[in-house]
Amino acid sequence: MRIQYYPGRQAPFAPDSTKGGALFSHRLPLAAAMATAMLATGGYAWAEDDKTLKAVTVTATQEQPDGYRATKTRVGKVVQDPHDVPQAITTVTRALIEEQEANSLREALRNVSGLSFNAAEGGRSGDNMNLRGFYTFGDMYLDGIRDTAQYNREVFNLEQVDVLRGAAAMLFGRGQAGGVINQVSKTPMLYGINKVGVGVGTDGFREVKADLNQRVGDTTAFRLNVMNRDEGSARSNPYTGTEPEIHRMGFAPSISFGLGTNHEVTLSHFWLKTNDRPDYGIPFTARRPNEAMAKAGNYYGVSDSFDDSETKVSTLNYLYKISPDTQWRTVLRSANYKRAYWAVAGQGTLTQYSTTSQAKTRQFETDNYVLQSDLNTVFNLFGMRNELITGVEYLNEDSIRRALRNVGSTARPLYLPGQFTTAAPITYKGETYSAYVQDTVEFVPDWKLTLGVRRDIMKSDYFTTTAFSGNFSENSYRAGLSWQPTAAQHYYAGWSDSFSPTADLYQLSGSQYPAERSKVMELGSKWLLADGNLSLRTALYRAIKDWERNTDLESTATILTRKRQSDGVELEVAGRITDNWEVFGGLSYIHAEIREVAPGNGNPNFIGQSPRNTPRKTMNLWTTYQLPYGFKVGGGMEYKSRRYGGSPTGTAAFNPNWVDSYVRWDAMVSYDQPKYTVKFNVQNIFDKLYYDALYDSGGFTVPGQARRFILSTEYKF
């Protein structure tokens, strides 16, 4: 790392005056420590009156980059260490994603305990997860901006994925009780990172990707990420040999101006195109997955099945550093999402071709426009340190959804994009105006109180067979009490709540019920061990949600549960135990319960029962060890206990479909040199048959990844 220092100019960095900086400052190399001390004096010891001195170049050893323990997050509206946030956060870092050969967001999120996957269907196809027992498809974000459109997300342009657990509250506004999934994009940097990689594997796995970063001026840099991937499957249609397939490509250029100055501007564009043949899994038989079909690797789809999408997101980000303690950040975004699909669900007896009734068809287009601006500053008032965050946001959403029609025959159905039924399209238009403010006050040494409030004014029009217009004006709150007796310890109590009108998520119930409301109470602790290289956190929480609009084991009511409650405990570890040994793991226990059903037409037999797709116990572990001569070995596991699907018997007694618990094991070995890396991954080592995702109403379940071998290489320059 080369540091250019010019006497009399603003230092490129300053010594960290926080406890964390004091704790770890001894890890700086000697040259870097000398440079820090020099910069802290402003250079006056070396300067003479009105004399211009030549630039001084200091060479220092660059710090080891983040491994599994993230040291930065912006999920709290300001850049900070996750250790300092009074709320549970799980961060899936770039290093973890690359070592596991996790190419999609779904694969990356396997590292999050307490999270399970829903099978896509109807209006909610695409990435669809449950967290702490609550759905999250309304809580997907890209760089802090809502990203709730229905598509399958990739990670080639992501630096990390932050999962903020608990109600979105002041930080994000409307949302659910489970938490927020925020994708963090890669951005240009002044030092070069250039990587080109190729991967090949079994079942038709082929991937080419590149991450190119180029400095093009003193304060300007350009970055380009590209990806092209094809995948086959171990499953196939026994009549035709047709397999589910994945064909995806992405392109993400970005350029930053003024890096390291008081005015930083970043322009970025993200483009993703998918041409998949989707897999809707297998049906249930006597409330269990049809094991014979699953073991035989039977696939219901046909060659004409398709899932095509195109995603375009353009963003302008301006950061104004008003002073060392004050920053103003403004973001403009325009996003367009297009998707069309015809998928064949696993129902009844496998036949050569699907029937029209089995076809799941949709075509939609969504346009989002966002303006977000926030100010954060630090000041002292009455002898107390205040960390203030305030901002405004405008969101415009416009979406249209249509059903595709069969242009073939009943015996040989065929669906094509742009071929619609005569039914009127379903449309949604919404405008949301938001303002928020939060202050964190250190009222006595080592004790901080965080209080935040957000006001969302939402005007929405939803048109289907029955129209619905909703005007919502709701507050969301966030509170936290932190005690940090040392830099390595953080104990906190938090409370957060938020609302969701849900019409924008196609979960419409009519105007007779209020918006969903979520409240979360959490007690937690965070520790930094091994000289700050290893983080350990625990959390104990209670989450309560009223007026649930989502399908919950039975589908006879528009409001499925009047009240749900989820109590849980979490344990997580991330980072380096030694210089050569890294670990990332999580453990979650959830006791979820339906407390009240829909008034009037809810099924009382479901009171006191566990909601759908909420495993009581989940666990994940990944660990690696650095061997001599550049070799590294690693492996890990993922565990989920039994989960309920929907009930096939409607309003009868509680007797839902269910899938059994499973453990999946993975392994990796790599050979890393300064100019190249060669890596070999084995996913699902023991070829375990397990069920990855559940359909909401229990009609089918999707088998997980079969054993797969991937050999990849990466060239660095």
C-alpha positions in Angstrom: 0.0 0.0 0.0 1.4 3.4 -1.0 0.3 6.5 0.9 0.9 9.9 -0.7 1.2 12.6 2.0 1.3 16.3 1.2 2.1 18.7 4.1 -0.7 21.2 4.7 -3.4 19.1 3.0 -6.1 17.0 4.6 -4.8 13.6 5.7 -6.0 10.6 3.8 -6.7 8.9 7.1 -6.6 9.8 10.8 -5.9 7.7 13.9 -9.0 6.0 15.1 -10.0 7.6 18.4 -12.6 5.0 19.2 -12.0 2.2 21.6 -11.9 -0.3 18.7 -9.1 1.6 17.1 -7.1 1.8 20.3 -7.6 -2.0 20.8 -6.2 -3.0 17.4 -3.8 -0.1 16.6 -0.8 -2.3 17.6 -1.6 -4.5 14.6 -0.5 -1.8 12.2 2.9 -2.3 10.6 5.6 0.0 11.9 5.7 2.1 8.7 2.0 2.6 8.8 2.0 3.5 12.5 4.7 6.1 11.8 2.7 7.5 8.9 -0.4 7.7 11.2 1.5 9.6 13.8 2.9 12.0 11.3 -0.5 12.6 9.7 -2.1 13.2 13.2 0.3 16.2 13.7 -0.8 17.7 10.4 2.8 17.6 9.2 3.8 20.8 11.1 6.9 19.1 12.6 8.2 18.8 9.1 7.1 22.1 7.7 8.8 25.5 7.8 7.2 28.9 7.3 5.8 29.3 3.8 8.1 26.6 2.4 6.7 24.1 -0.1 8.0 20.7 0.5 8.0 17.7 -1.9 5.5 14.9 -1.5 6.5 12.2 0.9 5.7 8.6 -0.1 5.3 6.1 2.7 5.2 2.4 1.9 3.3 0.1 4.3 2.1 -3.4 4.4 -1.6 -3.6 3.6 -3.9 -5.0 6.3 -5.4 -8.4 5.6 -8.8 -7.9 4.1 -12.0 -9.0 5.8 -12.4 -12.7 5.9 -15.6 -14.0 7.5 -15.9 -11.2 10.0 -17.3 -8.0 8.4 -15.9 -4.8 9.8 -18.2 -2.4 7.9 -21.9 -2.2 7.2 -24.2 0.6 6.2 -27.4 -1.2 7.1 -27.8 1.4 9.9 -27.8 4.3 7.5 -24.2 5.2 8.4 -20.9 3.3 7.9 -20.1 1.5 11.1 -18.8 -1.8 12.5 -21.6 -4.4 12.9 -20.2 -4.9 16.4 -21.5 -1.4 17.4 -25.1 -1.9 16.1 -27.7 -2.6 18.9 -29.4 -5.2 16.8 -28.6 -8.7 15.5 -26.8 -8.6 12.1 -25.5 -11.5 10.0 -23.1 -10.5 7.3 -22.2 -13.0 4.5 -18.9 -11.7 3.2 -17.3 -11.9 -0.3 -14.7 -14.3 1.0 -17.3 -16.7 2.3 -19.3 -16.5 -0.9 -16.3 -17.2 -3.1 -14.9 -20.1 -1.0 -18.2 -21.9 -1.1 -18.8 -21.3 -4.8 -22.2 -19.7 -3.9 -23.3 -18.2 -7.2 -26.8 -17.0 -6.3 -28.2 -15.0 -3.5 -30.1 -18.1 -2.3 -26.9 -20.1 -2.0 -25.2 -17.3 -0.1 -28.1 -17.1 2.4 -27.6 -20.7 3.4 -25.1 -19.2 5.8 -27.9 -17.4 7.7 -29.4 -19.4 10.6 -33.1 -19.2 11.2 -33.7 -18.7 7.4 -35.7 -21.1 5.1 -36.8 -21.0 1.5 -40.2 -20.9 0.0 -41.0 -22.5 -3.3 -41.9 -19.9 -5.9 -45.4 -19.7 -7.2 -48.1 -17.4 -8.5 -47.4 -13.7 -7.8 -44.4 -14.4 -5.6 -42.0 -16.3 -7.8 -38.3 -15.5 -7.5 -36.2 -15.1 -4.3 -38.6 -15.9 -1.4 -37.3 -16.6 2.1 -38.6 -16.9 5.6 -36.6 -15.4 8.4 -37.4 -16.0 12.1 -40.6 -17.5 10.9 -41.8 -14.5 8.8 -41.7 -14.0 5.1 -39.1 -11.5 3.7 -40.1 -10.9 0.1 -41.1 -7.4 1.1 -37.8 -6.8 2.8 -35.3 -7.2 0.0 -33.0 -4.2 -0.5 -30.1 -3.3 -2.8 -27.7 -0.8 -1.2 -30.4 0.3 1.2 -33.1 0.8 -1.4 -36.2 -1.4 -1.8 -35.6 -4.3 -4.3 -38.9 -6.2 -3.9 -39.5 -7.1 -7.6 -39.8 -10.8 -8.4 -36.6 -12.2 -9.8 -33.7 -14.5 -9.0 -30.8 -12.6 -7.7 -27.1 -13.2 -8.4 -24.0 -12.3 -6.3 -21.3 -11.5 -8.9 -21.6 -7.8 -8.2 -22.1 -8.0 -4.5 -19.4 -7.2 -1.9 -21.5 -8.7 1.0 -25.0 -9.4 2.1 -26.2 -7.9 5.4 -29.2 -9.5 7.2 -30.5 -7.1 9.8 -32.8 -9.1 12.1 -36.0 -7.6 13.5 -38.5 -5.1 12.3 -37.3 -2.7 9.6 -38.6 0.2 11.7 -37.0 3.6 11.3 -34.1 2.4 9.1 -36.2 1.1 6.2 -39.8 1.8 6.9 -42.6 -0.7 6.0 -41.6 -4.3 6.4 -42.0 -7.5 8.4 -41.0 -8.9 11.8 -38.3 -11.2 10.5 -35.7 -8.8 9.2 -34.1 -7.0 6.2 -31.9 -8.6 3.6 -29.6 -5.9 2.1 -27.4 -6.6 -0.8 -24.2 -4.4 -0.9 -22.8 -3.7 -4.4 -19.2 -3.6 -5.3 -17.9 -0.1 -6.0 -14.8 1.4 -7.7 -11.6 1.8 -5.7 -8.3 3.7 -6.2 -6.2 0.5 -5.9 -6.5 -2.2 -8.5 -8.5 -5.4 -8.1 -8.5 -7.4 -11.3 -9.7 -11.0 -11.4 -10.8 -13.3 -14.2 -12.2 -16.7 -13.4 -13.5 -19.8 -15.1 -15.4 -22.7 -13.5 -16.5 -26.1 -14.8 -18.5 -28.8 -13.0 -20.8 -31.8 -13.2 -24.4 -31.5 -14.5 -23.4 -29.0 -17.1 -22.0 -26.3 -14.8 -20.0 -23.7 -16.7 -19.2 -20.2 -15.5 -17.0 -17.3 -16.7 -16.7 -14.1 -14.6 -14.5 -11.1 -14.1 -14.0 -8.3 -11.6 -12.0 -5.5 -13.1 -11.1 -2.3 -11.3 -9.0 0.5 -12.9 -7.8 3.8 -11.5 -8.1 6.4 -14.3 -7.1 9.5 -12.4 -6.0 10.9 -9.1 -9.5 10.5 -7.7 -11.3 8.5 -10.3 -11.8 4.8 -10.8 -13.8 2.5 -13.0 -15.0 -1.0 -12.1 -16.7 -3.7 -14.2 -18.2 -7.0 -13.1 -19.4 -9.5 -15.6 -20.8 -13.1 -15.3 -22.1 -15.8 -17.6 -23.2 -19.1 -16.1 -25.0 -22.3 -17.3 -26.2 -25.1 -15.1 -27.9 -28.4 -15.8 -29.4 -30.8 -13.2 -29.2 -34.3 -11.9 -33.0 -34.5 -12.3 -34.8 -35.1 -15.6 -38.1 -35.9 -17.2 -38.1 -39.8 -17.6 -40.1 -39.5 -20.9 -38.2 -36.8 -22.7 -34.9 -36.4 -20.8 -35.6 -32.7 -20.3 -33.8 -31.2 -17.4 -34.2 -28.0 -15.4 -31.6 -25.5 -16.6 -30.1 -22.2 -15.6 -28.7 -19.7 -18.1 -27.7 -16.4 -16.6 -25.5 -13.4 -17.6 -24.8 -10.1 -15.9 -23.0 -6.9 -16.6 -22.4 -4.2 -13.9 -20.2 -1.2 -14.8 -19.6 1.7 -12.3 -17.4 4.8 -12.1 -16.5 7.0 -9.2 -15.3 10.5 -9.2 -13.7 12.4 -6.3 -12.6 9.3 -4.3 -10.9 10.4 -1.1 -12.2 14.0 -1.5 -15.1 15.8 0.1 -17.3 15.2 -2.9 -17.7 11.6 -4.2 -20.0 10.8 -7.1 -20.6 7.2 -8.2 -22.6 6.2 -11.3 -23.5 2.6 -11.7 -25.7 0.3 -13.8 -26.7 -3.3 -13.2 -28.0 -5.6 -15.9 -29.0 -9.2 -15.4 -30.7 -11.5 -17.9 -31.9 -15.0 -17.1 -33.2 -17.8 -19.4 -34.0 -20.7 -17.1 -36.1 -23.9 -17.3 -37.6 -23.8 -13.8 -38.0 -26.6 -11.4 -41.2 -26.8 -9.3 -40.3 -30.0 -7.6 -42.4 -33.0 -6.7 -45.9 -33.4 -5.2 -46.8 -34.7 -1.7 -48.3 -38.1 -1.2 -50.1 -38.7 2.2 -48.6 -35.5 3.5 -45.0 -36.5 2.7 -42.9 -35.8 -0.4 -43.3 -38.5 -3.1 -40.1 -40.2 -2.2 -40.1 -42.6 -5.1 -40.3 -39.8 -7.6 -37.6 -37.8 -5.7 -35.2 -40.7 -5.5 -35.7 -41.4 -9.2 -34.8 -37.8 -9.9 -38.0 -37.2 -11.8 -38.6 -33.8 -13.2 -42.1 -32.5 -14.2 -41.0 -29.8 -16.6 -41.0 -30.1 -20.4 -38.7 -28.5 -23.0 -41.1 -25.6 -23.5 -41.0 -24.5 -19.9 -39.3 -21.2 -19.4 -38.5 -18.5 -16.9 -37.1 -15.4 -18.6 -36.2 -12.2 -16.9 -34.3 -8.9 -17.5 -33.3 -6.6 -14.7 -31.9 -3.1 -15.2 -30.9 -0.8 -12.3 -29.2 2.6 -12.7 -28.0 4.5 -9.7 -26.4 7.9 -9.0 -24.8 8.2 -5.6 -23.5 11.5 -4.2 -21.6 11.8 -0.9 -20.7 15.2 0.5 -18.3 15.1 3.4 -19.2 18.4 5.0 -16.7 17.9 7.9 -15.0 14.9 9.5 -18.1 14.3 11.6 -20.8 15.3 9.1 -21.8 13.6 5.8 -24.7 14.2 3.4 -25.6 11.3 1.1 -28.1 11.4 -1.8 -29.1 8.5 -4.0 -31.2 8.5 -7.2 -32.3 5.2 -8.7 -34.3 4.0 -11.7 -35.1 0.3 -11.9 -36.9 -1.8 -14.4 -37.8 -5.5 -13.9 -39.3 -7.7 -16.6 -40.2 -11.4 -16.2 -42.3 -14.0 -17.9 -42.5 -17.7 -17.0 -44.4 -20.9 -17.5 -43.6 -23.6 -15.0 -45.1 -27.0 -14.4 -45.8 -27.9 -10.8 -45.5 -31.4 -9.5 -49.1 -32.6 -9.2 -50.6 -36.1 -9.4 -49.1 -38.6 -11.7 -46.1 -37.8 -13.8 -47.0 -37.6 -17.5 -45.1 -36.8 -20.6 -46.7 -33.3 -20.9 -48.4 -31.1 -18.4 -52.0 -30.2 -18.4 -53.3 -26.6 -18.6 -54.4 -26.8 -15.0 -50.8 -27.6 -13.9 -49.3 -24.6 -15.6 -48.1 -21.7 -13.5 -47.9 -18.7 -15.8 -47.1 -15.0 -15.3 -45.7 -12.0 -17.1 -45.0 -8.8 -15.3 -43.1 -5.6 -15.5 -42.2 -3.3 -12.6 -40.7 0.2 -12.7 -39.3 1.8 -9.5 -38.0 5.3 -9.1 -36.3 6.4 -5.8 -34.8 9.5 -4.3 -33.2 9.0 -0.9 -31.2 11.6 1.0 -29.8 11.4 4.5 -27.6 13.4 6.8 -25.5 12.1 9.6 -23.5 14.1 12.1 -21.8 13.9 15.5 -21.9 16.7 18.0 -21.8 17.3 21.8 -24.8 18.7 23.6 -24.8 19.3 27.4 -21.6 17.3 27.6 -23.1 14.3 25.9 -22.1 12.9 22.5 -24.9 12.7 19.9 -24.9 10.7 16.7 -27.7 12.1 14.6 -29.2 10.5 11.5 -32.0 12.2 9.5 -33.3 11.9 6.0 -36.1 11.8 3.5 -37.1 9.3 0.8 -39.5 9.2 -2.2 -40.5 6.0 -3.8 -42.6 5.5 -6.9 -43.7 2.0 -7.9 -45.6 1.0 -11.0 -46.3 -2.7 -11.8 -48.4 -4.7 -14.2 -49.0 -8.4 -14.1 -50.7 -10.6 -16.7 -51.6 -14.3 -17.1 -50.3 -16.1 -20.2 -52.6 -18.1 -22.4 -52.1 -21.6 -23.9 -51.4 -21.2 -27.6 -50.9 -25.0 -28.0 -53.4 -27.7 -27.1 -54.7 -29.3 -23.9 -52.6 -32.4 -24.6 -49.5 -30.4 -25.7 -49.7 -26.9 -24.1 -47.5 -24.1 -25.1 -47.0 -20.7 -23.5 -45.1 -17.8 -25.0 -44.1 -14.4 -23.6 -46.5 -11.7 -24.7 -49.4 -14.1 -25.4 -51.9 -13.1 -22.7 -55.4 -14.3 -21.6 -58.3 -12.0 -22.1 -58.5 -11.4 -18.3 -57.8 -7.8 -17.2 -54.2 -7.3 -16.0 -53.5 -6.8 -12.3 -51.8 -3.4 -11.7 -50.3 -1.6 -8.8 -49.3 2.0 -8.5 -47.8 3.5 -5.4 -46.2 6.6 -4.1 -44.4 6.7 -0.7 -43.1 9.8 1.1 -40.9 9.2 4.1 -39.0 11.2 6.7 -36.9 9.8 9.5 -34.7 10.9 12.4 -32.6 9.0 14.9 -30.3 10.1 17.6 -27.9 8.0 19.6 -26.8 9.7 22.9 -24.0 8.6 25.1 -25.6 9.9 28.3 -23.0 8.4 30.6 -19.6 6.9 29.6 -20.0 3.5 27.9 -23.9 3.8 27.8 -25.8 4.8 24.7 -29.5 5.3 24.1 -30.8 5.1 20.5 -34.2 6.5 19.6 -35.6 6.7 16.1 -38.9 7.4 14.3 -40.0 7.3 10.7 -43.1 8.6 9.1 -44.3 6.9 5.9 -47.2 8.3 3.8 -48.2 5.8 1.2 -50.8 6.3 -1.5 -51.6 3.1 -3.4 -54.0 1.8 -6.1 -54.3 -1.9 -6.7 -56.6 -3.1 -9.6 -57.7 -6.7 -10.0 -61.1 -8.2 -10.0 -61.9 -5.8 -7.2 -60.1 -2.5 -7.0 -58.5 -1.3 -3.8 -57.1 2.2 -3.0 -55.2 2.7 0.2 -53.8 5.8 1.8 -51.6 4.9 4.8 -49.9 7.2 7.2 -47.9 5.2 9.7 -45.1 5.7 12.1 -42.3 3.2 12.7 -40.1 3.3 15.8 -36.7 2.0 16.8 -35.1 2.1 20.3 -31.9 0.5 21.7 -29.9 0.7 24.9 -26.2 -0.2 24.6 -23.5 -0.8 27.2 -20.0 -1.1 25.9 -17.7 -1.4 28.9 -14.7 -2.2 26.6 -14.1 -2.1 22.9 -14.5 -5.9 22.8 -17.9 -6.1 24.6 -21.4 -4.9 23.6 -24.6 -5.7 25.5 -27.9 -4.3 24.3 -31.6 -4.3 24.6 -33.6 -3.3 21.5 -37.2 -2.7 20.4 -38.4 -2.1 16.9 -41.7 -2.0 15.0 -42.9 -1.4 11.5 -46.0 -1.7 9.3 -46.8 -3.1 5.8 -50.0 -2.4 3.8 -49.0 -5.4 1.6 -50.9 -4.4 -1.5 -47.6 -3.8 -3.3 -46.7 -7.4 -2.5 -49.9 -8.8 -4.1 -51.2 -9.9 -0.7 -54.5 -8.0 -0.8 -57.2 -8.4 1.8 -59.5 -5.4 1.3 -59.8 -2.2 3.2 -61.7 -3.7 6.2 -58.4 -4.6 8.0 -55.5 -2.3 9.1 -52.0 -2.7 7.8 -49.8 -5.5 9.1 -47.9 -4.5 12.2 -44.7 -6.0 13.5 -43.1 -5.6 16.9 -39.7 -7.1 17.9 -38.0 -7.1 21.3 -34.4 -8.3 21.5 -31.7 -8.8 24.1 -28.3 -9.4 22.8 -24.5 -9.4 23.3 -21.6 -9.1 21.0 -17.9 -9.9 21.8 -14.7 -9.5 19.9 -12.2 -12.2 20.6 -8.7 -13.2 19.3 -7.4 -9.7 19.2 -10.6 -8.5 17.4 -10.3 -11.1 14.6 -13.2 -13.2 15.8 -16.7 -12.0 16.6 -19.3 -13.9 18.7 -22.9 -12.8 19.2 -26.0 -14.0 20.9 -29.6 -12.8 20.7 -32.8 -13.6 22.5 -35.9 -12.2 20.9 -39.7 -12.1 20.7 -41.4 -11.1 17.5 -45.1 -10.4 17.2 -47.0 -9.7 14.0 -50.7 -8.7 13.6 -52.9 -9.1 10.5 -50.8 -11.4 8.5 -51.8 -11.4 4.9 -49.7 -14.3 3.7 -50.9 -17.9 3.2 -50.4 -19.7 6.5 -51.1 -23.4 6.3 -54.7 -23.0 5.0 -56.2 -20.7 2.4 -59.8 -20.1 3.3 -59.4 -16.6 4.6 -58.0 -13.3 3.2 -56.4 -12.6 6.6 -54.7 -15.9 7.5 -53.6 -15.1 11.0 -54.8 -12.2 13.2 -51.7 -12.7 15.4 -48.5 -14.6 15.2 -45.6 -14.8 17.7 -42.1 -16.1 17.3 -39.7 -16.6 20.2 -36.1 -17.5 19.6 -32.5 -17.6 20.5 -29.5 -17.2 18.2 -25.8 -17.8 18.4 -23.2 -16.8 15.8 -19.5 -16.8 15.3 -17.4 -15.3 12.5 -13.7 -14.6 11.9 -10.2 -15.9 12.5 -9.5 -18.2 15.5 -5.8 -18.1 14.5 -4.0 -16.6 11.5 -4.6 -19.8 9.6 -8.0 -20.9 10.9 -11.3 -19.2 10.0 -14.8 -20.1 11.0 -18.4 -18.9 10.2 -21.3 -20.6 12.0 -24.7 -20.0 13.3 -27.3 -21.7 15.5 -31.0 -20.7 15.7 -33.9 -22.1 17.8 -37.4 -20.8 17.0 -40.6 -21.4 18.8 -43.2 -20.0 16.4 -47.0 -20.1 17.1 -50.2 -18.9 15.6 -51.9 -17.0 18.4 -55.1 -15.8 16.7 -56.7 -16.7 13.4 -58.6 -14.4 11.0 -61.8 -13.0 12.5 -65.0 -14.5 11.1 -63.6 -17.1 8.7 -60.3 -18.3 10.2 -59.8 -21.9 11.2 -59.6 -22.2 15.0 -57.9 -25.5 14.7 -54.7 -23.7 13.8 -54.5 -21.7 17.0 -51.4 -22.7 18.9 -49.8 -24.5 16.0 -46.5 -23.8 14.3 -46.7 -21.7 11.0 -45.5 -23.0 7.7 -41.9 -23.4 6.7 -40.5 -22.5 10.1 -37.9 -25.1 11.2 -37.5 -25.1 15.0 -33.8 -25.7 14.7 -31.3 -24.5 12.1 -27.5 -24.6 12.0 -24.8 -23.7 9.6 -21.0 -24.1 9.8 -18.1 -23.3 7.4 -14.5 -23.5 8.4 -11.1 -23.4 6.5 -7.5 -23.9 7.4 -4.5 -22.4 5.6 -1.8 -24.9 4.9 1.8 -24.3 3.8 2.7 -23.5 0.2 -0.6 -21.8 -0.5 -3.0 -24.7 0.1 -6.2 -24.3 2.0 -8.8 -26.9 3.0 -12.3 -26.3 4.2 -15.8 -27.7 4.7 -19.1 -27.2 6.4 -22.7 -28.2 6.9 -26.2 -26.9 6.8 -29.0 -28.4 9.0 -32.7 -27.7 9.2 -35.2 -29.5 11.3 -38.8 -30.6 10.2 -40.9 -28.0 8.5 -44.6 -27.8 7.8 -46.0 -27.0 4.4 -49.6 -26.1 3.7 -52.6 -28.1 4.7 -54.2 -30.0 1.8 -57.5 -30.5 3.7 -58.6 -26.8 3.9 -60.5 -26.1 7.1 -60.1 -29.6 8.6 -58.1 -30.4 11.7 -54.4 -29.4 11.8 -52.8 -32.0 9.6 -50.3 -30.3 7.2 -47.8 -31.6 4.7 -44.3 -31.7 6.1 -40.7 -32.4 5.1 -38.2 -34.1 7.3 -35.0 -32.6 8.7 -31.7 -32.8 6.8 -28.0 -32.2 7.0 -26.0 -31.3 3.9 -22.2 -31.4 3.9 -19.8 -29.4 1.6 -16.0 -29.3 1.1 -13.4 -27.3 -0.6 -9.6 -27.4 -1.3 -7.7 -24.5 -3.0 -4.2 -23.6 -4.1 -3.6 -19.9 -3.9 -0.7 -18.0 -5.4 -0.2 -14.2 -5.9 -1.2 -14.4 -9.6 -3.7 -17.2 -9.6 -6.0 -19.5 -7.6 -7.2 -23.0 -8.3 -10.2 -24.3 -6.3 -12.1 -27.6 -6.1 -15.6 -27.7 -4.4 -17.8 -30.6 -3.6 -21.4 -29.6 -2.8 -23.6 -32.1 -1.0 -20.7 -34.6 -0.5 -22.9 -37.6 0.5 -25.5 -36.9 -2.2 -28.2 -36.4 0.5 -31.8 -36.3 -0.8 -33.3 -33.3 1.0 -36.1 -30.8 0.3 -34.9 -27.3 -0.1 -38.1 -25.2 -0.5 -41.7 -25.5 0.3 -44.7 -24.2 -1.6 -46.9 -22.0 0.6 -50.1 -24.0 0.5 -48.2 -27.3 0.6 -48.8 -28.7 -3.0 -45.2 -29.5 -3.7 -41.6 -29.3 -2.5 -38.3 -28.8 -4.4 -35.4 -31.2 -3.8 -32.1 -29.6 -3.0 -28.9 -29.6 -4.9 -27.6 -33.1 -5.7 -23.9 -33.9 -5.3 -21.9 -31.6 -7.6 -18.2 -31.1 -8.3 -16.9 -27.7 -9.4 -13.3 -27.0 -10.5 -12.5 -23.3 -10.8 -9.5 -21.1 -11.5 -8.9 -17.4 -11.1 -6.2 -15.2 -12.6 -5.3 -12.0 -10.7 -3.5 -9.0 -12.1 
